[in-house]
Amino acid sequence: MLVRLKFKKEGPIRFVGHLDMMRTFQKMFSRAGIPIAYSEGFNPHQVFSFASALAVGVTSESEYMDVKLTKDVAMDILLEAINEKAPVGIVFLDGVEIMSKETSAMASVVAATYKIEVLNPIITVDMVAEMMSQDTLMIRKKNKKGKINDFDLRPGIINIVLKEGNLIMTIANGSHFNVKPEMVLEKLLALNDLSYERGDYRFHRVEIYHDHNGLRPLLEVKLGS
Amino acid sequence: MNKLFLEDKILLQVEKPARYIGNEVNAIYKNENEVAIRFALCFPDVYDIGMSHLGLSILYNLLNQRDDLWCERVFSPWVDLDRIMEEEKLPLFALESQEPIKTFDFIGITIQYEMCYTNILRVLDLAQIPLLSKDRTEDHPLVCAGGPCVYNPEPISDFIDFFYIGEGEVQLDALMDAYKFHKESGGTKKAFLEIAATFEGIYVPAFYEVSYNEDGTIESFLPNNPNARPQVKKVIMMDMTGSRYPMKPIVPYIQTVHDRVVLELFRGCARGCRFCQAGIIYRPVREKDLEALKEQAIEIVKNTGHDEISLISLSSSDYSHLNALASHLIEAPELAHVNLSLPSLRIDDFSIELMSKVQDVRKSSLTFAPEAGSQRMRDVINKNISEEDILKGAYEAFMGGWNRVKMYFMLGLPTETEEDVLAIAKLGQDIVNQWFTMPGDMRKQRLQVVLSTSFFIPKPFTPFQWMGQASSDAFLEKSKLINRNINKKNIKYNSHDADTSRIEGVLARGDRKLNEVILKVYQKGARYDAWSEHFDVALWNEAFADLGMDSAFYNERTRELEEILPWDFIDVGVNKSFLHDEFLLASKGETTVNCLEGCTNCGAMCFEGGICYARKA
C-alpha cells in the first residue's frame, strides 16, 4: 500500500534540516510500529520520500510525503499511530492512498506558496507591483558545480501580493524549475537598493502543488483507476 | 516548549542550530513552578559529543525521576555561537526550559577528559557566573562535578564547590533530599556543603588545606573543617541489574557520535592493564543480568526508534553471557530491523566468530588494540595478548572477509627501548604478511592496515602513577622512527599530537597550583582544547611561563614512593600498595593474572560484591 501523507512543521523543530528530518522520521515510524516497507539489498532502509525539502528555519502547514507500507492500514489509524510518536511540532493532518503508477510526490511538485512575515516593514505594495511589471528578473545563481549563471526569476513567480504585512507568493518549486523565496525577496529589495537580512523575515510554507489541470495541492490525486 | 532563547537570526547564522533548540523526543519537560530544585546537567563540549555520553543520559534520567526536581541539559556552544553569545552578552541557557542557568540551584558537570578543563571555565563564564568558587555568592548556583577526571580533582578545585567521587546512582538522590531540606530551611551554601561533606564520596575542596615542601611536593593535605573526611571513598553501585537505567533516552535530531541504543553490560574491567585508569577506578567488575539486558534492549529500541544497538563496557567480550545476548539481539523478532555493533572486543576466535555473525555482509574495519609492539612491552603493561593471538586473529579476520584493520599502540611506555618502538612497525608488517599467506582468490580487495599511536600518559590510580612521562621531543622521535620504518604500500600511520599529550599529562597528575594555570590559559583565550584544530599549546606555555611554573614538574618528573600524591586522599578501593606491587612487577616485565583467572587481593573486595565474590562462589 502506498500512501501520501500531509503534515505540518512548526515551532523549534523548524531548525532541523532536511537530512535530519529524514532520520527523525525514520525513527518516528519505527516507534509508531507501522508496517512500513524496507528496501531490498544489503543495507535496507524504510521506503518513504518527502515531496520537497523545507529549508532550515522555515515552518509549514502543508508538507507531503509518500510512504510505502507492507499491508493496508486504515488512514485514521495510521495517522493516529504516527501522531502519537511524532516529535513536538510535527502533526500529521491527512493522507490518501495513491496508486503505484501515480507520479511520486517528489517528482510531481511544480509550485509552492509561501507566506513571508516581514518583521521590518520596508516593503511596499508599489515595490511589488513594480517588480511584477518587469519582463525579466535576472539574478546570478550558482549551480551545483559552483558555476555562476544568469537566471531569470520572472517566469518562476506565479503570483505575489503584500497583505497585512505579509508577502504571499506562489513560485515554481520542484526539479524542473525551482525558485527559492529568498531569491524573490532579495531581488525585490535589490531593485529598490535595499539589502536582504535573513533575520527580518519569517518564512512559512502554505501549500505545495502539482499540476492536475491547474495547480492542485499534492493530496488531490486521481482516485480509483 | 515552543520557547527558544536564541532569536531566529542567530540560529540561522550558526552551524547546526538544532544543537540549541531542545524539544527532542524523550526530552523531559516540567512546570518550573512545581519543582523545588533546578539542576543544569552539563557536558562541557559540543552537543554532538555530549549527547553520545551514556553517563549523562543515566544522570538525566535518574534526577528527573524526582517530581521535585527538573534536570536540564547544557553543552558548550560551538565556537560560532560562542562568539555571538560573548559579543551580545547572552547568558548560557539550558536546552529544555531555554532559560539562563545562572539562577539554577545546581550546575553539575561531568568531566570525561582533562582537555575540557578550559571549556568548564567557558561554560561558567558564558553562564555569567564567577569562575572561582570563593567569588560566588548565595545567589549563584552550586557548581559540582563528577566523572573519571574527578579522581584527581585538585587542578580544578578552585572552580568547583564540591565533587562527587563515584557513581551517581548511589546517593545523588539522598544529596538532593538534603539540599531540599536545607533550602526550605533557608541555610547558607556553606552550611549545605558542610552537610554534603558528611556523605561518602563527596569532596569539598574548600574544607581541606594543602601545604607544600620547598621542592613543590605536598607536605600535608588535611581537612580544615570538622565535617570533612580525611579520606574520601568512592561510592559505586553494586547491584547493576537493579540500578536505574534510562529506558527512554533522548533521541537527538542531529547525528551525534553514537546515534544508537547503548546497552551497558557491566561496569569495571577484569583485565588489569597497567596503563589504564578506568581498569582500576571502576573496580570491581559488576555485571548486569542477561535477562534484564534482553528486555532493556527491546524496550529502548521501542522507545527511541533507533536502528542500531551497541554494547558498551570496558571490555565487552568479557561479559559472561555475551554469546547468548548477541544471539538474542540478532534473532529477536522485535529487533528485525536493528543492527548490532560490537565495539571493544578482544582478538580471539570467539570474537571473530561473533563479529562475522553480526556483520555478515558489510565488513567494516576491524579494530585491534595491542597497545605495544613487542611482547616484552606488552608484558610490562600487562596486556596479556601474544603476538600469535594477534596474527591468528588478523588471519581469521581476513579469511572472514575483512580487509581493513586498525591497530592502536602507545608510545613512551615505561622501560620502552628503540627495539620496542620498531616492533610496532614490524607487527604492522607481520599483519600485512598474514594477508599474503591467504589464497589469491581471497585477496581480491585491497588490504588496508592503519597503525595509530598515541603517547602514553601516566594517570592517577594506576601502577604507573609515579612514572615520569616522556618529553614531547622524545615522543616525536619515536613516532618519526616508526614512520621511517613502515612499508607505506599497505600501511597507513597516524600519530597523536605530542603537545596535547604533554598538557594532558600535566593536568592528569596536577595539584591545586594548576588552578591558576588553567585560569590563566582560559583568560588567554583557550577554548575547545580537546579539539586539535582549536588547541593552541602556545597559550599553555605562556601561562606556565607567566606564573614561573615548570610543566615538567607535573608530567616528566618521576615521583618518589613516599611522596604525598595530590589524589592520595581519595580511596578507590584498590590499595596503593597493590599499585606499587604492580609497578615493581612491570619493571621486571612480569605479568599478573586478571580477575577472571584469579584474585590478586587488590583491595576492591571491600565493596563486598561483583566479580570478587561471583568468581569465588
Contacts between the chains, C-beta under 8 A, distances in Angstrom:
chain1	res1	chain2	res2	distance
A	11	B	1	7.4
A	11	B	2	4.6
A	11	B	23	7.3
A	12	B	1	7.7
A	12	B	2	6.5
A	12	B	4	5.6
A	12	B	21	4.0
A	12	B	22	6.9
A	12	B	23	4.8
A	13	B	21	7.5
A	13	B	23	6.5
A	13	B	253	7.4
A	15	B	11	5.5
A	15	B	17	4.1
A	15	B	18	5.2
A	15	B	20	7.9
A	15	B	21	5.2
A	16	B	18	4.8
A	16	B	21	7.8
A	16	B	253	4.5
A	16	B	254	7.5
A	17	B	18	7.3
A	20	B	18	6.3
A	20	B	253	5.0
A	20	B	254	5.3
A	20	B	255	7.2
A	23	B	253	7.8
A	23	B	255	6.9
A	23	B	259	7.7
A	24	B	25	7.9
A	24	B	251	7.8
A	24	B	253	5.6
A	26	B	305	7.2
A	26	B	307	7.3
A	27	B	25	7.4
A	27	B	251	5.8
A	27	B	304	6.6
A	27	B	305	3.2
A	27	B	306	6.5
A	27	B	307	7.8
A	28	B	25	7.7
A	28	B	305	6.2
A	29	B	305	7.3
A	30	B	301	7.7
A	30	B	305	3.6
A	30	B	306	7.7
A	30	B	307	6.8
A	30	B	337	7.2
A	31	B	25	7.8
A	31	B	302	6.9
A	31	B	303	7.0
A	31	B	304	7.1
A	31	B	305	4.0
A	33	B	302	7.9
A	38	B	337	6.4
A	42	B	361	4.6
A	42	B	362	6.0
A	43	B	362	6.8
A	44	B	337	7.0
A	56	B	12	7.1
A	56	B	17	6.7
A	57	B	8	6.2
A	57	B	11	6.9
A	57	B	12	5.1
A	57	B	17	7.6
A	85	B	25	7.9
A	85	B	305	7.5
A	87	B	23	7.1
A	87	B	24	7.2
A	87	B	25	5.2
A	87	B	253	7.7
A	88	B	1	5.7
A	88	B	23	4.9
A	89	B	2	7.9
A	89	B	23	7.0
A	197	B	9	7.6
A	198	B	9	6.5
A	198	B	12	5.3
A	199	B	7	7.0
A	199	B	8	6.2
A	199	B	9	2.6
A	199	B	12	6.8
A	202	B	8	6.9
